[in-house]
């Protein structure tokens, strides 16, 4: 008998149909839709918070909703009626057991619990399928209908879920109802639903900080509050749109900063552009940037400053003008570097590795050096670089071309 009563609720809501139908080919290969599963009339918020999804052109509402619920680890109860076809009976595990019917719903004349449960707290015993969310029992006895309905772009769909072909940017809301008129109290929150889905997409963005999650949680709670009034809902949706815009701008700046990679002088303009974009963010957008991203930008700026200083003060490449050998000695002569404070001389037994410093010349005017006590008949490689001291910093120039000589 109880299952038969559920059939009546299903007919009332006209939900999930699975019949085959001709599908018109759409021009686009893919569409974007926004989907939520709501139980606001029970004061339980969302089963599934608004989610942005890509779907193949020609997809039906049922295809999308079923896939979404499966991904969220829910299964659906469905039934077939010879007149209406397949419809959604309920969602298993969707009742959290903490029902608090909003005051706006309790004020409806059709609400049957005003006397029995004036506070709106309904015991779990009122739902025989707990934790599945199918129907609330007493409403059947009173003649009220409870069950699931779906809306597309804020309009109650007059066809089954398998008959409606989704279009790009559709907002699909699956909603639980407990009495006539309760869903009308929710009003048009499609804009907020879409915005919340877009904010949800930023939760996994590691370039943004944890404030995004706290703001998201606040909006989830606020958007599902049926007692806040129409003016508050309108303001909430404006706030949501502003937050989406702020996140989009913050994300663009993060992309600019993350694209800097290993900083070189050639990226000076890119670093400057990233800083300019960061400074242009409004207060909300800037608050979403993670400390790691901000540090990356600051470090990039410091690196540019360091590289510019190095370019300004780094001595030129030394040119060895002469190398000669006498018995167990090698003499080096090079051209003076006017900006140098001195020179560093290195030697190795190999051409491309193993170099070790053998002398530091501390006078810029000194341009010769003789290495003594070398083994005869052995080959040695030499190279020189200039250095310059500016304050407490030392800037070293590039090494000269390596010179080879056989010791006499």
Secondary structure, 3 states (H helix, E strand, C coil): CHHHHHHHHHHHHCCCCCCCCCCCCCCCCEEEEEEEEECHHHCCCEEEEEEEEEEECCCEHHHHHHHHHHHCCCCEEEEEECCCEEEEEEECCCCCCCEECCHHHHCCCCCCCCCCCCCCEECHHHCCCCCCECCCHHHHHHCCCCEEEEEECCEECCCCCCCCECCCCCEEEEEEECCCCCHHHCCCCHHHHHHHHHHHCCCCCCCECCHHHHHHHHHHHHHCCCCCCHHHHHHHHHHHHHHHHHHHHHHHHHHHHHCCCCCCHHHHHHHHHHHHHHHHCCHHHHHCECHHHHHHHHHHHHHHHHHHHHHHHCCCCCCEEEEEEECCEEEEEECCCCCCCEEEEEEECCCCCCCEEEEEECCCCCCEEEECCCCCCCEEEEEEEEEEEECCEEEECCCCCCEEEECC
